[in-house]
Amino acid sequence: MKIAILGWGSLIWELGEIPLNGSWQNGGPRLPIEFSRVSESRAGALTLVIDSVNGKDVPTLFAISRRIELADAICDLRNREKTVVKRIGFVNLVDGSQRCNVYPESSNVIRAWACCQTFDAVIWTDLPSNFKEKVYAQFSVDEAVRYLHSLPEDGAKEARIYIQKAPQEINTPLRRALKDDPWFKE
C-alpha cells in the first residue's frame, strides 16, 4: 500500500519517529487551515488545524510513509501526535473506508487528490479547533491577535516560533494579520 501523510504544521519540522520515503513535498490538497488550536504542550501557542469555519484553503504538504500497512502508519502518526487513534484521519482508496471527524467534507477533497497522485491511502492529524473552549471567545483574527498579545513571554515565544516555522504556503488570515504586528517581530 502506498500511503501519504499530510502536513501543514509542526509535523513538518518535528517529524519524530515517523519513517518516511524521502522528504516533505509541496502539492498536497488544499484544505481550510488556520492557527486556531491552543496548544498546551506549546505554552498556549496557537497551532494549525483544519478549521472549516475560520480556515482558508491553502496548499498542504505531503510525505510518503515507509509503512505499507495503513494501521501501522496511523499508529506512527498517533504516537507522534500523542493523541488517540480517532484523532488520526484517513481515507483508504483500496477498501473505501475513511475516518474524518473534524471536517468530514475534507475527506472528499483528500480522496480526489489521492486518486490523482496514485496513493492507496492518506492520513493526517484530525484535531479540532479548541479556541472557544480555551479562550472563551469565538475565534476571529482580532480575537486571536488579542489572545497572542496576552500570552506570557514563554507562550509568546513558542507562538512566534511556531508561526515562523510553519511553511510559507500556509498563508492564513491570522498569519497575514501578524505580518506587520510589532508583537510578531519581538
N, C-alpha and C positions, 0 to 999 in steps of 0.2 A: 504494500500500500504506500502510495506517495502522499505524505502529509505536510501541509503548510501550517505554519504558526504565524498569526497576525500580531503585529506590534505597532504601538503608537506612543508609548511612554517608556518608563524605566526598564522594561524588559529588554529594550534595545541596547542599553548601555550597562545593564546589570543582569546579564543572562543567567548567572548561577550555573547550575549543573545540567542545563538542558543541552543534549547533544544535537548539534546541527551539521548539515552538509553544506558547507560554505558559510556565507555571512548574510546579513540583512540586506534586502534589496528593495528598491523603490518599485512602485507599481501595484501595490495592494489595492483592495477595493476601497472605494470612497465611502466613509461612514461618518455619522454625526458624532463628533468628538468635542469635548470641552473639559477644561480644568474645573470640574465640579464635584470632585470627591475629596473630602477632608481625610487626610491620611494620619492615622495615629502613629504609625511607625516612622513618619517623617515630621514629627513635632507639629502636626496640624497643617502642613503644606497642602495646597490644592494639587491634586493629581488628575491625570487624564482618564476619562472613561467614555464609553458610548453613552450619549445622552440625547435621546430623541427629541426632548423638549428644548434644550438650550444649545445643543451642539450644532455645528455646521459641518456639512460634508467636506471632508478633507481626505487626501490620499493617505492610505496607511502603508506600512512596510510589511514585508513578509520574509520568512526564512523557511528552509526545508528541514524538517526533522530527520534525524538519522533513524528514528524508530520506524518500524514497518507495521506495528500493531497500534491501532488507534487508542486503545486503553492505556498502553504504555506512554504514548505521547501526552495524553491527558494527565496521567499521573505525574509526569515530569513537570508540566506547567502548574498543576495544583500544588506540588511541593514547592516550586519556586515562589509562587504567589502566597504560600502559607494560608490557603483557603480550603474550602470544602469542594468536593467534586461538582456539585451543582452550580458552582460559580465559574466553571470552565465550559464555555460554549463550544459547540462543534456542529459541523454538517458532514455527513458521511454520504458521498455520492454512490458508493457501492451498494448499500442496502437502503438508502433513503432516510435513515434516521437522523435526528438532529436534537440539539438542546440549545435554546436561546431564550433565556428568561428575561433579560433586561429590555431588549427591544426586538421582539420576535420578527418584525419585518426585515431586520438586517440579515436574517438567515437567507432570504431570497437573493439579496444583493451578493452575499458571500458565496452562495451556491452558484449563481450565474458566473461570477468571477472565477471560481474554482474550475468550472466546466471549460472556460476559455483557456485556462492555464494547464489543463490536464492533470489536476490534482484529484486524488481519490477522496481526500478528507481535508478539512481545515479546522483548526482550533484557535481559540482566543480567550482572553480573560474577560469574564462576563460579570463584572462588578457594577453595581448601580451607583448613581449619584447619591450622596448622603448629605448634601449641603444643607437642606432644610432641617434635617434631623439634628445635625451637629451645630449649626449656626443659628437656628430658629428664625430663619428668614428664607423666603423664596429666592432661588438663585436668579441673579441678574448680573450683568457685568459690573454695574455700580455696586451692588451688594458684595460681590466677590472682591472688588478692589478695596472696599471698606474693610472687609474681613482681613485681607492680606496686610493692610496698613495697621491693623490692631494686633497682629501676631507679636509675641515676644521675640527677641533677637534670634534665638535658636530656631524657632519656627520660620521666621522671615528669611533666615539664611538658607534653610532647607528648601523653602518655596522658590527662592531665586535660583538656586542650583538646579532644581527640577525643571523649572521653566526654561532656563538657559540650555540645559542638556536635551530637552525634547527636540526631536527632529524639526528642522525649519519648515518642512512640508505641513506640519501640524499647526497651521496658522489660524487659530481660533479667534473668536471675537475678544475674549479676555486677553489673549496674548497681544493682539493688536492694540488694545486699550492700554496695556502696560508698557508698550514700546518706548514712549516718551515720559513715562511716570518717573519722577525722581526716586521713588521707593525702589523701583526695579534696578536703578543704576547704582545704588549704595554698595 
